[in-house]
Amino acid sequence: MPLVWLNDDFLDETDAALPLRDTGLLHGAGVFTTARSYRGTVFELPVHLRRLRESCEALFIPLQYRDAQLTAAVAELLRRNALADARLRITATRGAAHQDPLHGTHLTPNVFITAAPIEPYPAEFYQRGLTVILLDEQKLNPYDLQAGHKTLNYLSRLAALREANRRGAGEALWFNVHNHLQSGSISNVFIVKGGALVTPPTKWELREGASVVLPGVTRAKVIELAKAAGVTVKLERIDVNQLLDADEIFLTNSIMQVMPVCRIERKAIGDDKPGPVTTRLGNALADAIESAASGGAGGGLA
């Protein structure tokens, strides 16, 4: 049975437990990040931890462990589970609330880390591109306090992903209440038009207005790599017509890396195969990952 790390202890997964009054369980009051290790090196781990900490601060979730402690815990968890290539998840909850007569509400937060063997996407998806659906029934609210943070409130996204799978697609694309493209259920979205790379901005990148776009770790790395390669990058709002008229579309997250999208429901995108910019950036990301795993820059040793 795999081991997990919970509040500075390594436990058998079946023995790990949270209090029934944990607000992560009762109210979804928690955040998480999903990362991927390659040959024992977690790609961009410092960036994952920075985003996790920023979300904790924004959503009033005490995070009692320093980055160095969490980094050491990740490394030891991989070692104890004999994992080199793995999917990791770090979760922080607000914990149980207790009433203190002198100081008011007191929280006992919980932090846990899990690791499992990686289950990569089929090679066919990268060769032929993914099919996605567009969501009409649900819209994201950019004015919600949780907008732009990876919280435990994930049921609607998982339901949308399940519907996409039922319809033979691999992802569902979300729009906000103003009908601007935001993301996939579990991914960031990029389009290519006229050789330029365009992606919806996060709320921190907007000069005005609001956004639900998650500042994805892989998203940021792809933007960095695109700029280094001389590709024009635009952080702009995208409507459904721009999406359907794109020359190329691709998705990013830590597990899928760069995933080509070649069909929106029954409509082919471009030539119905991965385009040149998508392929170029996918290769650039793979090179960056290999460099990090070999001890070069851009990693973050677990």
Secondary structure as UniProt FT lines:
FT   STRAND          3..6
FT   TURN            7..8
FT   STRAND          9..12
FT   TURN            13..15
FT   TURN            20..21
FT   HELIX           23..27
FT   STRAND          30..38
FT   TURN            39..40
FT   STRAND          41..42
FT   TURN            43..44
FT   HELIX           45..58
FT   TURN            59..60
FT   HELIX           67..80
FT   TURN            81..82
FT   STRAND          86..100
FT   TURN            101..103
FT   STRAND          104..117
FT   HELIX           123..128
FT   STRAND          130..134
FT   TURN            142..143
FT   TURN            145..148
FT   HELIX           155..166
FT   TURN            167..168
FT   STRAND          171..176
FT   TURN            177..178
FT   STRAND          181..184
FT   STRAND          188..193
FT   TURN            194..195
FT   STRAND          196..199
FT   TURN            203..205
FT   HELIX           217..228
FT   TURN            229..230
FT   STRAND          233..235
FT   HELIX           240..244
FT   STRAND          248..253
FT   TURN            254..256
FT   STRAND          257..264
FT   TURN            265..266
FT   STRAND          267..268
FT   TURN            270..272
FT   HELIX           276..293
FT   TURN            294..295
FT   TURN            297..298
//
